[in-house]
Amino acid sequence: MSRRMRDTRHDSQRRDPDVRRGRSSTDALRQASPAARSSGTISLPVFRPFESFEATFMGMAEGSGGFIRPAGFHKSDGMDMFVDWRDAQGAINGDKVKAEAVGSGFDGRQRGRVISVIARTDAPVPASLQKKSWGWRALPLDPRMQQVISVPPTDLASEGDIVTVLLEADPTLSQLRGRVAARLGRPTDLKIENRLTAAMFRIRTEFNSAVMDEMAPFPTQIPEEWTKGREDLRDLTTVTVDPPTAKDYDDAISLECLPAEEGGGWILGVHIADVSHYVTENGPLDQEAQLRGTSVYFPDECIPMLPDRLSAELCSLKEGVDRLTMTAWMTISPELEIIEARFTESVIRSRRRLTYDQVKSACLNLDARTRREIGEDICEILDQTLVLSRRLTEQRLGRGALNLDTEETEFIFDSEGHPMDARCYERHDAHRMIEEFMLLANEAVAKYFSRRKCPTIYRVHEDPDPLKLEIFKKLALSLGLMRPQDRPTPELLNGLLNKIHGGPLETLLNTMLLRSLKRAEYRAENVGHSGLALDDYLHFTSPIRRYPDLIVHRLLRRSIRGDFFSPDLKGYLAILAKRASDCEQLATEAERENDRWKTCLLMKPRIGEKFSGIIQGFSHKAAFIRLESPFVEVGVPLGALGGDFSVDEYRTRATGMSGQIELSIGTQVMAEITSVDETLHRVSAWILEAKTRDAHGKTITFTPSLTGPASLREADFAEPHKPRATQRSTRARTAVNKSKAGTHRAKTEERDAMPGGKGKSKLSKRKLL
């Protein structure tokens, strides 16, 4: 499960010297070094009206137009431009096009149009294979691509199979043509949605023969010569703590309590699987891991970054088995100061493999039976780790780290693998214990690199957007939670979050605060981590599932051994960091899409049933409701409520019935499921009743009448735009508006920013960090 923060950067065109010299903004970015682009020293440009550039076209379902993303940019850059369907020139989703900017809409978002199609997409297109009297055709399953593809006969699949199709690149063909590249399965196959999600997002699922050949010589047991020169920790009590369904265990912990007569404190050991020992730099394994960037986690399946033989066997810190590790030792004073941090190549033998719930039962609930099963000696260590982790949490929040503990959905599957329920994933002190220790190790390694000025890949998180923080402050002021003179500092925000915890305003304020945050990413430049209130932070603790961690391990080993670092290394790391951030974002989108697919499978048999829930957010034409049980999100078209409901500019509330009824984030409702669209992966509902307020602030029960369509459409997620005549007049004002008010950074596609949209606002602390 994964939730990410998104990032939108705002820079003025007046500060871009390349634009002042008359050079194209895109040329400036393309000619900048990858290091400069990745580090953020080159500001993202805003395109001038009628400036042409190459781009990728991204279609929208229901033929409602699409977006263009200029070449060299990524989704996180927020440079996507809306294109009306009449300006698409026949482009289909994924095409390379020549495009131009045509000015800005009233919302500040830049608009564009396609001049010509350069080439068809080279991405495999998931489709259903059909045989007709005149030949074979493939019907794309992606709702953003509605054209039929003509294909030649194939021996790879039969009629009705789900396949991937490679299109012919020629955009001048009147009929789309392609060839079947691979068979994915039948529509009724178990987990077919996982294969389709991977295909739609171009996620690599197979390992080639070169990768498997490189792994073949690895011995099952660690040879004794591999342990020479390593710190031998096989007699040390180390344990792993993971979810019960985990297959790979890449981190173990140990703790020694120092005697009070010696000053007290602790020696914490964080032992991480030494994946870099097996993955040779620039070898087939390394190249494949670099292309994947990260493991992808669907609710019922993991697509690993590394083959199972490594991730689930040779590099997994299994109980009672010798494993190679990299260890971070941290000597912690009673005042929680890191007195000493050292790093070694090591070998361990994990004493016990524990789950979070076992630790909770033994050390939080003090269940005598569980303590006997685990062993009293290990339980005493765990008791101390919980004491230390709680104090570390207090220290972290005290220094201004944001305390965002949001809820995640956990799907429950039956014996055949079909989703049967969804619940809120339970998090308790055992989870937080491991998180705190991993944070401490990541920070210690980052400080090691920054103090020695050694190149590495950092995990950075820029300060929140000040404009969005002001929006948050206005909302808090209107609710009486802040005073006009208050500044939205991390300390004040944490106090506010604690004040509303468990109350009716928690959902609303959490949602608005999340919108103000930028997305954490990887960079070769260290700019600190705002969310954690740290000057130095990186990822060290999960090299099995994250490529940047693998790079950090390699660089740490080289530094420990005193090896030389090339002067060109930092530029190379900047390229890897940018690529890793892109892979992470793609994985997040795929995971969200698969979650929505699982929601459709779960709710399809429940059409007509009634559920209680709360409003989680709004688009401009829909409300999104988080059901209590099952713990999933459904959408309600505002047109189905009657009363001409409209959403405010901050998307926090909808007002209707001539201003008499107000529905806001956090409003409790009773909803009925009306339809499940397995093409758009949307579950639609309509509100039976809502506990809300009238125009005078009095609490009432609102019972709407069904007056409009009760099924979501893609247009319900799109940002409204002015008619073409108004857009033409807007073009003439664009240059004046820019010089007066500064340029507007193009926002990320609206449907990806809203709850229930293409990337609903999901944020797990583990992935956020």
Secondary structure by P-SEA (a helix, b strand, c coil): cbbbbbbbbbbbccccccccccccaaaaaaaccaaaaaaccccbbbbcccbbbbbbbbbbcccccbbbbccccccccccbbbbccccccccccbbbbbbbbcccccccbbbbbbcccccccccbbbbbbbbcccbbbbbbccccccbbbbbcccccccccccbbbbccccccccbbbbbbccccccccccaaaaaaaaaaacccccccaaaaaaacccccccccccccccccccccbbbbbbccccccccbbbbbbbccccccbbbbbbbbccccccccccccaaaaaaaaacbbbbcccccccccccccccccccccccbbbbbbbbbbbccccccccbbbbbbbbbbbcccccaaaaaaccccccaaaaaaacaaaaaaaaaaaaaaaaaaaaaaaacccccbbbbbbbbbcccccccccccccccaaaaaaaaaaaaaaaaaaaaaaaacbbbbbbccccccaaaaaaaaaaaaaaccccccccccaaaaaaaaaaaccccaaaaaaaaaaaabbbbbbccccccccccccccccccccccccaaaaaaaaaaaaaaabbbbbcaaaaaaaaaaaaaaaaaaaaaaaaaaaaaaaaaaaacccccbbbbbccccccccbbbbbbccccbbbbbccccccccccccccccccccccccccccccccbbbbbccccccccbbbbbbccccccccccbbbbbbbcccccccccccccccccccaaaaaaaaaaaaaaaaaccccccccccccccccccccccccccccc
